[in-house]
Amino acid sequence: MDAARHIAESCGAVVLFMTANVLRLPEDFAGACGVVGKPYSEHAVKTALAYLEVCLREGRAPGPPPLGLHLSPDYVRRWGADYALSA
């Protein structure tokens, strides 16, 4: 998690966690934009990455995140995806 935070803060990169231990992430997701929890399929990963690509390109969420992708609270606010918190 320290590496993810460093990459996000120092390099300005967007970090996405993929883990079986979603509940071990800190509340701020260590600076990551979100998490895909295990078990996940190839389709779920591709769908999550495509969604994030649109968010990054347009600066806003195109709709609710796909099944399996949970955005961090910071990115929910950043991309105007307030509905994602209740999903």
KOLKE-759221 format. One record per residue: residue number from 0; residue in one letter; x, y, z of N, C-alpha, C, O in turn. Coordinates in steps of 0.02 Angstrom, whole numbers. Atoms other than C-alpha are relative to their C-alpha. Example, Ala and Ser with C-alpha at 12.3 -4.5 7.8 and 13.67 -1.06 7.14 Angstrom:
// KOLKE-759221
<node><k>0</k><r>A</r><n_x>45</n_x><n_y>-59</n_y><n_z>0</n_z><ca_x>615</ca_x><ca_y>-225</ca_y><ca_z>390</ca_z><c_x>45</c_x><c_y>60</c_y><c_z>0</c_z><o_x>97</o_x><o_y>59</o_y><o_z>33</o_z></node>
<node><k>1</k><r>S</r><n_x>-42</n_x><n_y>-59</n_y><n_z>-3</n_z><ca_x>684</ca_x><ca_y>-53</ca_y><ca_z>357</ca_z><c_x>-39</c_x><c_y>55</c_y><c_z>37</c_z><o_x>-14</o_x><o_y>110</o_y><o_z>45</o_z></node>
//
This chain:
// KOLKE-759221
<node><k>0</k><r>M</r><n_x>41</n_x><n_y>-59</n_y><n_z>0</n_z><ca_x>0</ca_x><ca_y>0</ca_y><ca_z>0</ca_z><c_x>43</c_x><c_y>63</c_y><c_z>0</c_z><o_x>25</o_x><o_y>114</o_y><o_z>-29</o_z></node>
<node><k>1</k><r>D</r><n_x>-44</n_x><n_y>-58</n_y><n_z>0</n_z><ca_x>145</ca_x><ca_y>117</ca_y><ca_z>33</ca_z><c_x>24</c_x><c_y>16</c_y><c_z>-71</c_z><o_x>29</o_x><o_y>74</o_y><o_z>-89</o_z></node>
<node><k>2</k><r>A</r><n_x>-23</n_x><n_y>-11</n_y><n_z>70</n_z><ca_x>206</ca_x><ca_y>92</ca_y><ca_z>-146</ca_z><c_x>-56</c_x><c_y>32</c_y><c_z>-41</c_z><o_x>-43</o_x><o_y>77</o_y><o_z>-81</o_z></node>
<node><k>3</k><r>A</r><n_x>57</n_x><n_y>-28</n_y><n_z>37</n_z><ca_x>32</ca_x><ca_y>130</ca_y><ca_z>-214</ca_z><c_x>-8</c_x><c_y>74</c_y><c_z>17</c_z><o_x>-17</o_x><o_y>116</o_y><o_z>-28</o_z></node>
<node><k>4</k><r>R</r><n_x>6</n_x><n_y>-70</n_y><n_z>-21</n_z><ca_x>21</ca_x><ca_y>291</ca_y><ca_z>-112</ca_z><c_x>56</c_x><c_y>42</c_y><c_z>-30</c_z><o_x>44</o_x><o_y>97</o_y><o_z>-54</o_z></node>
<node><k>5</k><r>H</r><n_x>-58</n_x><n_y>-37</n_y><n_z>27</n_z><ca_x>196</ca_x><ca_y>344</ca_y><ca_z>-167</ca_z><c_x>-9</c_x><c_y>12</c_y><c_z>-75</c_z><o_x>2</o_x><o_y>67</o_y><o_z>-99</o_z></node>
<node><k>6</k><r>I</r><n_x>10</n_x><n_y>-7</n_y><n_z>73</n_z><ca_x>157</ca_x><ca_y>311</ca_y><ca_z>-351</ca_z><c_x>-54</c_x><c_y>51</c_y><c_z>-15</c_z><o_x>-45</o_x><o_y>93</o_y><o_z>-59</o_z></node>
<node><k>7</k><r>A</r><n_x>56</n_x><n_y>-46</n_y><n_z>12</n_z><ca_x>-8</ca_x><ca_y>405</ca_y><ca_z>-342</ca_z><c_x>19</c_x><c_y>72</c_y><c_z>17</c_z><o_x>4</o_x><o_y>118</o_y><o_z>-21</o_z></node>
<node><k>8</k><r>E</r><n_x>-15</n_x><n_y>-68</n_y><n_z>-22</n_z><ca_x>60</ca_x><ca_y>554</ca_y><ca_z>-247</ca_z><c_x>61</c_x><c_y>30</c_y><c_z>-35</c_z><o_x>61</o_x><o_y>89</o_y><o_z>-53</o_z></node>
<node><k>9</k><r>S</r><n_x>-62</n_x><n_y>-27</n_y><n_z>28</n_z><ca_x>235</ca_x><ca_y>572</ca_y><ca_z>-319</ca_z><c_x>2</c_x><c_y>1</c_y><c_z>-76</c_z><o_x>31</o_x><o_y>46</o_y><o_z>-106</o_z></node>
<node><k>10</k><r>C</r><n_x>-4</n_x><n_y>6</n_y><n_z>72</n_z><ca_x>210</ca_x><ca_y>518</ca_y><ca_z>-497</ca_z><c_x>-64</c_x><c_y>22</c_y><c_z>-35</c_z><o_x>-64</o_x><o_y>31</o_y><o_z>-96</o_z></node>
<node><k>11</k><r>G</r><n_x>63</n_x><n_y>-20</n_y><n_z>30</n_z><ca_x>30</ca_x><ca_y>569</ca_y><ca_z>-525</ca_z><c_x>-34</c_x><c_y>-56</c_y><c_z>-39</c_z><o_x>-80</o_x><o_y>-44</o_y><o_z>-77</o_z></node>
<node><k>12</k><r>A</r><n_x>30</n_x><n_y>57</n_y><n_z>35</n_z><ca_x>-11</ca_x><ca_y>395</ca_y><ca_z>-588</ca_z><c_x>-64</c_x><c_y>-21</c_y><c_z>34</c_z><o_x>-75</o_x><o_y>-7</o_y><o_z>93</o_z></node>
<node><k>13</k><r>V</r><n_x>63</n_x><n_y>26</n_y><n_z>-27</n_z><ca_x>-180</ca_x><ca_y>314</ca_y><ca_z>-564</ca_z><c_x>12</c_x><c_y>-73</c_y><c_z>18</c_z><o_x>35</o_x><o_y>-112</o_y><o_z>-23</o_z></node>
<node><k>14</k><r>V</r><n_x>-12</n_x><n_y>67</n_y><n_z>-27</n_z><ca_x>-173</ca_x><ca_y>157</ca_y><ca_z>-458</ca_z><c_x>-68</c_x><c_y>-35</c_y><c_z>8</c_z><o_x>-116</o_x><o_y>-5</o_y><o_z>33</o_z></node>
<node><k>15</k><r>L</r><n_x>60</n_x><n_y>42</n_y><n_z>-11</n_z><ca_x>-303</ca_x><ca_y>17</ca_y><ca_z>-459</ca_z><c_x>23</c_x><c_y>-63</c_y><c_z>36</c_z><o_x>66</o_x><o_y>-99</o_y><o_z>11</o_z></node>
<node><k>16</k><r>F</r><n_x>-16</n_x><n_y>61</n_y><n_z>-36</n_z><ca_x>-294</ca_x><ca_y>-120</ca_y><ca_z>-329</ca_z><c_x>-42</c_x><c_y>-57</c_y><c_z>-27</c_z><o_x>-100</o_x><o_y>-49</o_y><o_z>-46</o_z></node>
<node><k>17</k><r>M</r><n_x>35</n_x><n_y>63</n_y><n_z>14</n_z><ca_x>-340</ca_x><ca_y>-298</ca_y><ca_z>-370</ca_z><c_x>21</c_x><c_y>-46</c_y><c_z>56</c_z><o_x>79</o_x><o_y>-67</o_y><o_z>59</o_z></node>
<node><k>18</k><r>T</r><n_x>-20</n_x><n_y>36</n_y><n_z>-60</n_z><ca_x>-346</ca_x><ca_y>-398</ca_y><ca_z>-210</ca_z><c_x>-56</c_x><c_y>-44</c_y><c_z>27</c_z><o_x>-115</o_x><o_y>-32</o_y><o_z>14</o_z></node>
<node><k>19</k><r>A</r><n_x>48</n_x><n_y>42</n_y><n_z>-36</n_z><ca_x>-431</ca_x><ca_y>-534</ca_y><ca_z>-110</ca_z><c_x>-16</c_x><c_y>30</c_y><c_z>68</c_z><o_x>-62</o_x><o_y>8</o_y><o_z>102</o_z></node>
<node><k>20</k><r>N</r><n_x>8</n_x><n_y>-30</n_y><n_z>-67</n_z><ca_x>-416</ca_x><ca_y>-424</ca_y><ca_z>45</ca_z><c_x>-24</c_x><c_y>72</c_y><c_z>-4</c_z><o_x>9</o_x><o_y>118</o_y><o_z>21</o_z></node>
<node><k>21</k><r>V</r><n_x>28</n_x><n_y>-67</n_y><n_z>9</n_z><ca_x>-525</ca_x><ca_y>-274</ca_y><ca_z>1</ca_z><c_x>-7</c_x><c_y>36</c_y><c_z>66</c_z><o_x>5</o_x><o_y>96</o_y><o_z>71</o_z></node>
<node><k>22</k><r>L</r><n_x>12</n_x><n_y>-32</n_y><n_z>-65</n_z><ca_x>-565</ca_x><ca_y>-242</ca_y><ca_z>184</ca_z><c_x>64</c_x><c_y>22</c_y><c_z>34</c_z><o_x>61</o_x><o_y>59</o_y><o_z>84</o_z></node>
<node><k>23</k><r>R</r><n_x>-64</n_x><n_y>-22</n_y><n_z>-30</n_z><ca_x>-380</ca_x><ca_y>-219</ca_y><ca_z>224</ca_z><c_x>24</c_x><c_y>66</c_y><c_z>-28</c_z><o_x>72</o_x><o_y>95</o_y><o_z>-2</o_z></node>
<node><k>24</k><r>L</r><n_x>-19</n_x><n_y>-65</n_y><n_z>28</n_z><ca_x>-369</ca_x><ca_y>-63</ca_y><ca_z>116</ca_z><c_x>-20</c_x><c_y>55</c_y><c_z>49</c_z><o_x>-73</o_x><o_y>50</o_y><o_z>81</o_z></node>
<node><k>25</k><r>P</r><n_x>20</n_x><n_y>-56</n_y><n_z>-42</n_z><ca_x>-369</ca_x><ca_y>101</ca_y><ca_z>213</ca_z><c_x>-60</c_x><c_y>37</c_y><c_z>-30</c_z><o_x>-75</o_x><o_y>28</o_y><o_z>-89</o_z></node>
<node><k>26</k><r>E</r><n_x>60</n_x><n_y>-36</n_y><n_z>21</n_z><ca_x>-521</ca_x><ca_y>214</ca_y><ca_z>201</ca_z><c_x>12</c_x><c_y>40</c_y><c_z>-64</c_z><o_x>-33</o_x><o_y>47</o_y><o_z>-106</o_z></node>
<node><k>27</k><r>D</r><n_x>-15</n_x><n_y>-41</n_y><n_z>59</n_z><ca_x>-434</ca_x><ca_y>323</ca_y><ca_z>70</ca_z><c_x>29</c_x><c_y>-41</c_y><c_z>-57</c_z><o_x>53</o_x><o_y>-14</o_y><o_z>-107</o_z></node>
<node><k>28</k><r>F</r><n_x>-25</n_x><n_y>47</n_y><n_z>51</n_z><ca_x>-381</ca_x><ca_y>169</ca_y><ca_z>-31</ca_z><c_x>74</c_x><c_y>13</c_y><c_z>-16</c_z><o_x>97</o_x><o_y>-4</o_y><o_z>-70</o_z></node>
<node><k>29</k><r>A</r><n_x>-72</n_x><n_y>-14</n_y><n_z>8</n_z><ca_x>-198</ca_x><ca_y>224</ca_y><ca_z>-8</ca_z><c_x>14</c_x><c_y>40</c_y><c_z>-63</c_z><o_x>65</o_x><o_y>31</o_y><o_z>-96</o_z></node>
<node><k>30</k><r>G</r><n_x>-9</n_x><n_y>-43</n_y><n_z>59</n_z><ca_x>-222</ca_x><ca_y>352</ca_y><ca_z>-148</ca_z><c_x>-22</c_x><c_y>-32</c_y><c_z>-65</c_z><o_x>-21</o_x><o_y>1</o_y><o_z>-117</o_z></node>
<node><k>31</k><r>A</r><n_x>22</n_x><n_y>34</n_y><n_z>62</n_z><ca_x>-286</ca_x><ca_y>223</ca_y><ca_z>-273</ca_z><c_x>-69</c_x><c_y>26</c_y><c_z>-20</c_z><o_x>-107</o_x><o_y>51</o_y><o_z>21</o_z></node>
<node><k>32</k><r>C</r><n_x>65</n_x><n_y>-22</n_y><n_z>25</n_z><ca_x>-436</ca_x><ca_y>263</ca_y><ca_z>-382</ca_z><c_x>-55</c_x><c_y>-50</c_y><c_z>18</c_z><o_x>-113</o_x><o_y>-32</o_y><o_z>23</o_z></node>
<node><k>33</k><r>G</r><n_x>50</n_x><n_y>50</n_y><n_z>-17</n_z><ca_x>-521</ca_x><ca_y>101</ca_y><ca_z>-337</ca_z><c_x>30</c_x><c_y>-68</c_y><c_z>10</c_z><o_x>91</o_x><o_y>-77</o_y><o_z>14</o_z></node>
<node><k>34</k><r>V</r><n_x>-21</n_x><n_y>69</n_y><n_z>-12</n_z><ca_x>-515</ca_x><ca_y>-85</ca_y><ca_z>-310</ca_z><c_x>-48</c_x><c_y>-47</c_y><c_z>-36</c_z><o_x>-108</o_x><o_y>-36</o_y><o_z>-39</o_z></node>
<node><k>35</k><r>V</r><n_x>38</n_x><n_y>57</n_y><n_z>26</n_z><ca_x>-572</ca_x><ca_y>-242</ca_y><ca_z>-397</ca_z><c_x>17</c_x><c_y>-58</c_y><c_z>46</c_z><o_x>75</o_x><o_y>-78</o_y><o_z>50</o_z></node>
<node><k>36</k><r>G</r><n_x>-13</n_x><n_y>54</n_y><n_z>-47</n_z><ca_x>-593</ca_x><ca_y>-381</ca_y><ca_z>-270</ca_z><c_x>-6</c_x><c_y>-68</c_y><c_z>-32</c_z><o_x>-44</o_x><o_y>-78</o_y><o_z>-79</o_z></node>
<node><k>37</k><r>K</r><n_x>3</n_x><n_y>69</n_y><n_z>23</n_z><ca_x>-562</ca_x><ca_y>-564</ca_y><ca_z>-300</ca_z><c_x>-62</c_x><c_y>-34</c_y><c_z>29</c_z><o_x>-84</o_x><o_y>-14</o_y><o_z>83</o_z></node>
<node><k>38</k><r>P</r><n_x>-19</n_x><n_y>26</n_y><n_z>65</n_z><ca_x>-633</ca_x><ca_y>-671</ca_y><ca_z>-369</ca_z><c_x>-25</c_x><c_y>47</c_y><c_z>-55</c_z><o_x>-77</o_x><o_y>79</o_y><o_z>-48</o_z></node>
<node><k>39</k><r>Y</r><n_x>21</n_x><n_y>-41</n_y><n_z>57</n_z><ca_x>-642</ca_x><ca_y>-579</ca_y><ca_z>-534</ca_z><c_x>16</c_x><c_y>-37</c_y><c_z>-64</c_z><o_x>59</o_x><o_y>-80</o_y><o_z>-67</o_z></node>
<node><k>40</k><r>S</r><n_x>-9</n_x><n_y>31</n_y><n_z>65</n_z><ca_x>-654</ca_x><ca_y>-629</ca_y><ca_z>-715</ca_z><c_x>40</c_x><c_y>46</c_y><c_z>-45</c_z><o_x>49</o_x><o_y>105</o_y><o_z>-30</o_z></node>
<node><k>41</k><r>E</r><n_x>-34</n_x><n_y>-41</n_y><n_z>50</n_z><ca_x>-556</ca_x><ca_y>-569</ca_y><ca_z>-865</ca_z><c_x>-46</c_x><c_y>55</c_y><c_z>-24</c_z><o_x>-25</o_x><o_y>112</o_y><o_z>-34</o_z></node>
<node><k>42</k><r>H</r><n_x>49</n_x><n_y>-49</n_y><n_z>24</n_z><ca_x>-715</ca_x><ca_y>-482</ca_y><ca_z>-923</ca_z><c_x>-8</c_x><c_y>57</c_y><c_z>51</c_z><o_x>-11</o_x><o_y>115</o_y><o_z>32</o_z></node>
<node><k>43</k><r>A</r><n_x>8</n_x><n_y>-52</n_y><n_z>-52</n_z><ca_x>-733</ca_x><ca_y>-390</ca_y><ca_z>-755</ca_z><c_x>60</c_x><c_y>47</c_y><c_z>0</c_z><o_x>51</o_x><o_y>108</o_y><o_z>8</o_z></node>
<node><k>44</k><r>V</r><n_x>-60</n_x><n_y>-42</n_y><n_z>1</n_z><ca_x>-554</ca_x><ca_y>-327</ca_y><ca_z>-765</ca_z><c_x>0</c_x><c_y>45</c_y><c_z>-61</c_z><o_x>13</o_x><o_y>105</o_y><o_z>-56</o_z></node>
<node><k>45</k><r>K</r><n_x>2</n_x><n_y>-40</n_y><n_z>62</n_z><ca_x>-572</ca_x><ca_y>-270</ca_y><ca_z>-946</ca_z><c_x>-53</c_x><c_y>55</c_y><c_z>5</c_z><o_x>-42</o_x><o_y>111</o_y><o_z>-17</o_z></node>
<node><k>46</k><r>T</r><n_x>54</n_x><n_y>-49</n_y><n_z>-7</n_z><ca_x>-737</ca_x><ca_y>-183</ca_y><ca_z>-905</ca_z><c_x>20</c_x><c_y>56</c_y><c_z>48</c_z><o_x>6</o_x><o_y>115</o_y><o_z>35</o_z></node>
<node><k>47</k><r>A</r><n_x>-23</n_x><n_y>-50</n_y><n_z>-48</n_z><ca_x>-661</ca_x><ca_y>-95</ca_y><ca_z>-754</ca_z><c_x>51</c_x><c_y>47</c_y><c_z>-32</c_z><o_x>48</o_x><o_y>108</o_y><o_z>-23</o_z></node>
<node><k>48</k><r>L</r><n_x>-51</n_x><n_y>-42</n_y><n_z>32</n_z><ca_x>-511</ca_x><ca_y>-35</ca_y><ca_z>-855</ca_z><c_x>-30</c_x><c_y>45</c_y><c_z>-54</c_z><o_x>-9</o_x><o_y>103</o_y><o_z>-61</o_z></node>
<node><k>49</k><r>A</r><n_x>33</n_x><n_y>-41</n_y><n_z>51</n_z><ca_x>-622</ca_x><ca_y>27</ca_y><ca_z>-997</ca_z><c_x>-38</c_x><c_y>58</c_y><c_z>33</c_z><o_x>-37</o_x><o_y>114</o_y><o_z>8</o_z></node>
<node><k>50</k><r>Y</r><n_x>36</n_x><n_y>-52</n_y><n_z>-38</n_z><ca_x>-729</ca_x><ca_y>123</ca_y><ca_z>-871</ca_z><c_x>48</c_x><c_y>53</c_y><c_z>25</c_z><o_x>36</o_x><o_y>113</o_y><o_z>18</o_z></node>
<node><k>51</k><r>L</r><n_x>-50</n_x><n_y>-48</n_y><n_z>-25</n_z><ca_x>-575</ca_x><ca_y>202</ca_y><ca_z>-792</ca_z><c_x>31</c_x><c_y>41</c_y><c_z>-56</c_z><o_x>46</o_x><o_y>100</o_y><o_z>-46</o_z></node>
<node><k>52</k><r>E</r><n_x>-26</n_x><n_y>-36</n_y><n_z>58</n_z><ca_x>-509</ca_x><ca_y>249</ca_y><ca_z>-963</ca_z><c_x>-47</c_x><c_y>58</c_y><c_z>-19</c_z><o_x>-23</o_x><o_y>114</o_y><o_z>-32</o_z></node>
<node><k>53</k><r>V</r><n_x>49</n_x><n_y>-53</n_y><n_z>15</n_z><ca_x>-669</ca_x><ca_y>348</ca_y><ca_z>-997</ca_z><c_x>2</c_x><c_y>54</c_y><c_z>54</c_z><o_x>2</o_x><o_y>114</o_y><o_z>38</o_z></node>
<node><k>54</k><r>C</r><n_x>-3</n_x><n_y>-48</n_y><n_z>-55</n_z><ca_x>-662</ca_x><ca_y>429</ca_y><ca_z>-825</ca_z><c_x>61</c_x><c_y>46</c_y><c_z>-6</c_z><o_x>56</o_x><o_y>106</o_y><o_z>3</o_z></node>
<node><k>55</k><r>L</r><n_x>-62</n_x><n_y>-39</n_y><n_z>6</n_z><ca_x>-482</ca_x><ca_y>484</ca_y><ca_z>-852</ca_z><c_x>-2</c_x><c_y>46</c_y><c_z>-61</c_z><o_x>21</o_x><o_y>103</o_y><o_z>-57</o_z></node>
<node><k>56</k><r>R</r><n_x>1</n_x><n_y>-41</n_y><n_z>61</n_z><ca_x>-511</ca_x><ca_y>546</ca_y><ca_z>-1029</ca_z><c_x>-50</c_x><c_y>57</c_y><c_z>6</c_z><o_x>-34</o_x><o_y>113</o_y><o_z>-15</o_z></node>
<node><k>57</k><r>E</r><n_x>53</n_x><n_y>-50</n_y><n_z>-3</n_z><ca_x>-673</ca_x><ca_y>641</ca_y><ca_z>-993</ca_z><c_x>-1</c_x><c_y>40</c_y><c_z>65</c_z><o_x>-34</o_x><o_y>91</o_y><o_z>69</o_z></node>
<node><k>58</k><r>G</r><n_x>-1</n_x><n_y>-35</n_y><n_z>-64</n_z><ca_x>-637</ca_x><ca_y>691</ca_y><ca_z>-814</ca_z><c_x>-64</c_x><c_y>-8</c_y><c_z>41</c_z><o_x>-75</o_x><o_y>28</o_y><o_z>89</o_z></node>
<node><k>59</k><r>R</r><n_x>62</n_x><n_y>14</n_y><n_z>-37</n_z><ca_x>-804</ca_x><ca_y>621</ca_y><ca_z>-756</ca_z><c_x>-21</c_x><c_y>-72</c_y><c_z>-13</c_z><o_x>0</o_x><o_y>-103</o_y><o_z>-62</o_z></node>
<node><k>60</k><r>A</r><n_x>24</n_x><n_y>68</n_y><n_z>8</n_z><ca_x>-891</ca_x><ca_y>456</ca_y><ca_z>-733</ca_z><c_x>-55</c_x><c_y>-2</c_y><c_z>-53</c_z><o_x>-98</o_x><o_y>41</o_y><o_z>-54</o_z></node>
<node><k>61</k><r>P</r><n_x>51</n_x><n_y>6</n_y><n_z>52</n_z><ca_x>-996</ca_x><ca_y>397</ca_y><ca_z>-881</ca_z><c_x>-65</c_x><c_y>-30</c_y><c_z>28</c_z><o_x>-115</o_x><o_y>-34</o_y><o_z>-8</o_z></node>
<node><k>62</k><r>G</r><n_x>56</n_x><n_y>33</n_y><n_z>-32</n_z><ca_x>-1117</ca_x><ca_y>313</ca_y><ca_z>-760</ca_z><c_x>26</c_x><c_y>-38</c_y><c_z>60</c_z><o_x>83</o_x><o_y>-28</o_y><o_z>80</o_z></node>
<node><k>63</k><r>P</r><n_x>-24</n_x><n_y>38</n_y><n_z>-57</n_z><ca_x>-1108</ca_x><ca_y>194</ca_y><ca_z>-615</ca_z><c_x>58</c_x><c_y>-46</c_y><c_z>-20</c_z><o_x>62</o_x><o_y>-68</o_y><o_z>-77</o_z></node>
<node><k>64</k><r>P</r><n_x>-55</n_x><n_y>46</n_y><n_z>17</n_z><ca_x>-951</ca_x><ca_y>88</ca_y><ca_z>-605</ca_z><c_x>-26</c_x><c_y>-70</c_y><c_z>-15</c_z><o_x>-78</o_x><o_y>-89</o_y><o_z>10</o_z></node>
<node><k>65</k><r>P</r><n_x>21</n_x><n_y>68</n_y><n_z>16</n_z><ca_x>-961</ca_x><ca_y>-87</ca_y><ca_z>-676</ca_z><c_x>3</c_x><c_y>-45</c_y><c_z>62</c_z><o_x>38</o_x><o_y>-29</o_y><o_z>111</o_z></node>
<node><k>66</k><r>L</r><n_x>1</n_x><n_y>48</n_y><n_z>-54</n_z><ca_x>-995</ca_x><ca_y>-234</ca_y><ca_z>-562</ca_z><c_x>70</c_x><c_y>-22</c_y><c_z>17</c_z><o_x>109</o_x><o_y>-42</o_y><o_z>-27</o_z></node>
<node><k>67</k><r>G</r><n_x>-66</n_x><n_y>22</n_y><n_z>-23</n_z><ca_x>-842</ca_x><ca_y>-275</ca_y><ca_z>-459</ca_z><c_x>49</c_x><c_y>56</c_y><c_z>11</c_z><o_x>99</o_x><o_y>47</o_y><o_z>46</o_z></node>
<node><k>68</k><r>L</r><n_x>-45</n_x><n_y>-57</n_y><n_z>-10</n_z><ca_x>-760</ca_x><ca_y>-103</ca_y><ca_z>-468</ca_z><c_x>-29</c_x><c_y>45</c_y><c_z>53</c_z><o_x>-86</o_x><o_y>68</o_y><o_z>49</o_z></node>
<node><k>69</k><r>H</r><n_x>20</n_x><n_y>-45</n_y><n_z>-53</n_z><ca_x>-769</ca_x><ca_y>1</ca_y><ca_z>-311</ca_z><c_x>48</c_x><c_y>60</c_y><c_z>-1</c_z><o_x>108</o_x><o_y>52</o_y><o_z>11</o_z></node>
<node><k>70</k><r>L</r><n_x>-40</n_x><n_y>-60</n_y><n_z>2</n_z><ca_x>-708</ca_x><ca_y>180</ca_y><ca_z>-327</ca_z><c_x>15</c_x><c_y>25</c_y><c_z>70</c_z><o_x>-26</o_x><o_y>17</o_y><o_z>116</o_z></node>
<node><k>71</k><r>S</r><n_x>-17</n_x><n_y>-31</n_y><n_z>-64</n_z><ca_x>-619</ca_x><ca_y>267</ca_y><ca_z>-184</ca_z><c_x>-43</c_x><c_y>62</c_y><c_z>10</c_z><o_x>-66</o_x><o_y>92</o_y><o_z>-39</o_z></node>
<node><k>72</k><r>P</r><n_x>40</n_x><n_y>-60</n_y><n_z>-12</n_z><ca_x>-714</ca_x><ca_y>409</ca_y><ca_z>-100</ca_z><c_x>27</c_x><c_y>62</c_y><c_z>-36</c_z><o_x>-12</o_x><o_y>103</o_y><o_z>-61</o_z></node>
<node><k>73</k><r>D</r><n_x>-29</n_x><n_y>-58</n_y><n_z>34</n_z><ca_x>-591</ca_x><ca_y>536</ca_y><ca_z>-174</ca_z><c_x>-17</c_x><c_y>0</c_y><c_z>-74</c_z><o_x>-33</o_x><o_y>52</o_y><o_z>-102</o_z></node>
<node><k>74</k><r>Y</r><n_x>15</n_x><n_y>3</n_y><n_z>72</n_z><ca_x>-619</ca_x><ca_y>476</ca_y><ca_z>-352</ca_z><c_x>-75</c_x><c_y>3</c_y><c_z>-14</c_z><o_x>-95</o_x><o_y>25</o_y><o_z>-67</o_z></node>
<node><k>75</k><r>V</r><n_x>73</n_x><n_y>-9</n_y><n_z>6</n_z><ca_x>-807</ca_x><ca_y>466</ca_y><ca_z>-325</ca_z><c_x>-14</c_x><c_y>74</c_y><c_z>-5</c_z><o_x>-53</o_x><o_y>96</o_y><o_z>-48</o_z></node>
<node><k>76</k><r>R</r><n_x>10</n_x><n_y>-73</n_y><n_z>1</n_z><ca_x>-801</ca_x><ca_y>653</ca_y><ca_z>-287</ca_z><c_x>32</c_x><c_y>31</c_y><c_z>-63</c_z><o_x>1</o_x><o_y>73</o_y><o_z>-96</o_z></node>
<node><k>77</k><r>R</r><n_x>-37</n_x><n_y>-28</n_y><n_z>56</n_z><ca_x>-672</ca_x><ca_y>691</ca_y><ca_z>-421</ca_z><c_x>-37</c_x><c_y>-10</c_y><c_z>-67</c_z><o_x>-38</o_x><o_y>35</o_y><o_z>-109</o_z></node>
<node><k>78</k><r>W</r><n_x>33</n_x><n_y>16</n_y><n_z>62</n_z><ca_x>-772</ca_x><ca_y>607</ca_y><ca_z>-559</ca_z><c_x>-76</c_x><c_y>9</c_y><c_z>3</c_z><o_x>-111</o_x><o_y>-9</o_y><o_z>-44</o_z></node>
<node><k>79</k><r>G</r><n_x>72</n_x><n_y>-12</n_y><n_z>-5</n_z><ca_x>-946</ca_x><ca_y>656</ca_y><ca_z>-496</ca_z><c_x>-41</c_x><c_y>-64</c_y><c_z>-1</c_z><o_x>-95</o_x><o_y>-66</o_y><o_z>-29</o_z></node>
<node><k>80</k><r>A</r><n_x>34</n_x><n_y>65</n_y><n_z>-1</n_z><ca_x>-994</ca_x><ca_y>477</ca_y><ca_z>-464</ca_z><c_x>-30</c_x><c_y>-13</c_y><c_z>69</c_z><o_x>-22</o_x><o_y>-67</o_y><o_z>97</o_z></node>
<node><k>81</k><r>D</r><n_x>27</n_x><n_y>5</n_y><n_z>-68</n_z><ca_x>-1086</ca_x><ca_y>508</ca_y><ca_z>-300</ca_z><c_x>-45</c_x><c_y>-61</c_y><c_z>10</c_z><o_x>-48</o_x><o_y>-88</o_y><o_z>64</o_z></node>
<node><k>82</k><r>Y</r><n_x>43</n_x><n_y>59</n_y><n_z>-4</n_z><ca_x>-1208</ca_x><ca_y>368</ca_y><ca_z>-339</ca_z><c_x>39</c_x><c_y>-63</c_y><c_z>14</c_z><o_x>11</o_x><o_y>-113</o_y><o_z>37</o_z></node>
<node><k>83</k><r>A</r><n_x>-42</n_x><n_y>60</n_y><n_z>-9</n_z><ca_x>-1062</ca_x><ca_y>246</ca_y><ca_z>-329</ca_z><c_x>7</c_x><c_y>-19</c_y><c_z>74</c_z><o_x>16</o_x><o_y>-77</o_y><o_z>90</o_z></node>
<node><k>84</k><r>L</r><n_x>-7</n_x><n_y>15</n_y><n_z>-71</n_z><ca_x>-1053</ca_x><ca_y>261</ca_y><ca_z>-140</ca_z><c_x>-58</c_x><c_y>-41</c_y><c_z>27</c_z><o_x>-50</o_x><o_y>-80</o_y><o_z>74</o_z></node>
<node><k>85</k><r>S</r><n_x>58</n_x><n_y>36</n_y><n_z>-23</n_z><ca_x>-1227</ca_x><ca_y>191</ca_y><ca_z>-120</ca_z><c_x>-10</c_x><c_y>-66</c_y><c_z>-36</c_z><o_x>-55</o_x><o_y>-105</o_y><o_z>-19</o_z></node>
<node><k>86</k><r>A</r><n_x>8</n_x><n_y>62</n_y><n_z>38</n_z><ca_x>-1204</ca_x><ca_y>50</ca_y><ca_z>-245</ca_z><c_x>30</c_x><c_y>-59</c_y><c_z>37</c_z><o_x>27</o_x><o_y>-116</o_y><o_z>12</o_z></node>
//
